[in-house]
Amino acid sequence: MRRSVMSVRIPKELSRLETDPPPGVSCGIKKDSIQQLQAQIIGADSSPYSDGVFDLEVQVPDNYPMEPPKVWFLTPIYHPNIDTAGRICLDLLKMPPTGGWKPSLSIATLLTSIRLLMSQPNADDPLMADISAEFKTNRALFEQKAKEHTLKHASQQSSACSTRQNASSAEHQSNEGDQSESSSDDDSDQSESSSDESISLPDKLAKRKSSQCPDDSMDTKKLRADNP
């Protein structure tokens, strides 16, 4: 059975990305499928996304490279050409005649172009009109918001803090469960003690006398008492 161009080319591209990746770009297989890829882009130092780690999903079509991959951001980003759903407005992601995709291009080229777009937004072809207007009229405010957004959603420090908070929350819930169980045991002990106190003196003497005459049934009861 003849293998498709896509099934031959994608492994080669991924191998090249692993051995010689472009600056700030990485990509690999997701869910054991060469058509479902997970990419990461590190924001350029010269941009408000500096040191941010952005996750992207790449979906490779059956007729790749005749058709471009579909790429979108998983990590939220404040950018004129990337909307809140992660969709990207980039010429290379579109087919001719309206787009600039060519079969000679690769996934590495595409990811590099997206990283360049992050540093050099195209405010004349925006997906987010309000952010584009802000970029044009108040660049300092745009960069401040983009940096804050990156710190909140894409920084490694914020991810680590989120992980620690989740672990702390789980530990707190576990401690509450232990305290509740301990409180329940104490209540049970107090209830048993109260029950013993309510037994009359003759009953207590009878109970003590029967405990001095061990038999199989008493051994069984003792075992049950020792091993609740």
N, C-alpha and C positions, 0 to 999 in steps of 0.2 A: 504493500500500500504506500502510495507516494505521500511524503510528509509535506505539510503546507510550508510556505515561506516563513510564516509567523513562527511556527514551532521550531524552525531551525535558527532563525535570526535572534529571537528573544534570549535564548540561553547564551548566545555569543555576546550580546549586548550586556547582559547581567554580569557575565564573567569579566568583561572589560571594566564595568563599573566597580566591581569588587577589587580588581588588581590595580586599576589606574583611574580612580574617580575624579571628576572635576572638583574644583575647590568648593567646599560647602554643600556638597550634594552626595546623597547615597540612595540606593534603591535595592530592593530584594523581593523575593517571592512571598506572597501572602496566601495562606490556606492551601499550600501545595499545588497551586495553579500558576502556570506561567502567564496567564492572562489577568490575574489579580495580583497587583504589585503594591508594595508599601514603600513610599519614598520619604526622605527627610531633607529639609533645606535649612541650613544655618544662615541667619541673617548676616549680611555683609557689615563690616565694621563701620563703613561710611554711611550707613542707613539707620533710621530709628528702630530697626528690627535687629540691631546688633546683638549677637550672642543668643538670640531667640532660636529655639528649635521647633520647627514647624513640620507637622506630619501631613502627608498628602496621600491620596489614593490614586492609583493609576490602573485604568481598565483598558486592556489591549483588545482591539477588535479582531475578528477572525481573519479579515483580509489585510491586516497590518503587513507591510508598511504602506500599502496603497491608501489606507485611511489612517488618520492620526489617532493616537490614544485619547481617551477621555481622562482628564486630570482635574481633581478638585482638592481644596484644602480641607483637612479634618480639624486642624487647629485654627481657632478664630484669629482673624487678622484685621487690623484697621487700615484699609487701603482703597484708593479710588477705583481700582480695576478688579477687586475681589469682593464679592458680596457676602452677606451673612450666612448663606448656604454653602460657601466655599467655592462657588463657581468663578472661573477666571476668564477675563476678557483679554485674550492674546491672539494675535494674528496667526501664529503657528499652530494653534489648536483647531483651526478651521480649514476646510477644503477649498481649493480654488473654485471659482474665480474670486470669491470674497475673502478667502484666507490665503495663507502663505505656506501651508504644509506641502512638503515634497517627500517622496519615498526615500530619498537619499539622507533625510534627517533621521536622528535616533532619539531614544528616550533621554540619553545623557544631554543631548543638545537641547531638548525640550525643557528639562529641569533647569539647565543653566540659564535658559532664556527667561524662565519664570523667576529665578533668583535675581536676574538683572532687572526684570520688571518691578520687583519689590523695591529695589534701590532707585529706579527711575520710572515712576508712575507716568502713565499716559493720560493726563487729565482731559484730553480732548476726546477720548473714547471711553468714558467711565461706565461702570456698573452702579456705582454709588454716587449719585449726583451731589448730595450734600457734602460728602467727603471731598469730592473733586473741587467743588466751589471753595471749600476751606483751604485745600491745597494751593489753589490759585491766589486767593486773597489774603490768607493768613498762614504762611508756611510754618511759622514758629508754633502756632497753636496746633496745627496738624501734627507736627513732629512730636510735640508733647503728648498728645493723645495716643499716637502710634506707639510711643515708648511705654506709656502706662499700660496699654492693651497688651503689648508684648510681655511686659513684666508680670502681668496678671495671668496670661494664658499660655505663654510660650517659653518662659524661663525655666531652667532646670531647678532653680531654687524654689519656685512656686510649686513645681511638681513634687519636690521632696517634702515641702511643708504639707501639701495635701495628703501625701502618703502617711506622714507622721500623725496628722490629725485623724485620719481614718483608723490607724492602729490604736491611738489613744482612746477614741470613741468606743472601739470594740473592747478594749481592756476595761474601760469604765463600766460598760454594760455587763461584762463578765463579773466584775467585782460586785455590782448591784445584785446579780443573780446569786452569788455566793452568800452575800449578806442576808438576802431574802430566805435562802435555804437554811442558814444558820439560825435566823429568827424563828423559822418554822420548827426547827428541831428543839429550840429552847421552849417554845410554847408547848410542844408535845411532851417534853420532860416535865414541865410544870403541871400539865394536865394529869400525867401519870402520878406525880407526887400528890396532887390534890385528891386523886381517886383513892390512893393508899390511905390517906388520912381519914377518909370518910368511912373506912371499914371498921366495924365495931371490934372491941377487944376480944370477945369469944371467937369471932371469925379469924382474927389475926393469929390466935393461939392454934386454931385448927389448921390454918394455912402453914404455920411453922411446924406443926407436928407432922403434917403430910410431907413436908420437904425433907424430914428425917428418914423417910421410908422410900428410898429411891426405887423405881421400877423402870421398865422400858419407856412408859409414857412420860415419866418425869424426865428421863434422859433426853427424850425427844424435845420436851418443852425447854429444857435447859439449853440444848443446842440451838433451838430457835431464838431463845433470849440472847444467847451469846452471839448469834449471827442473824441480826435483824434483817 
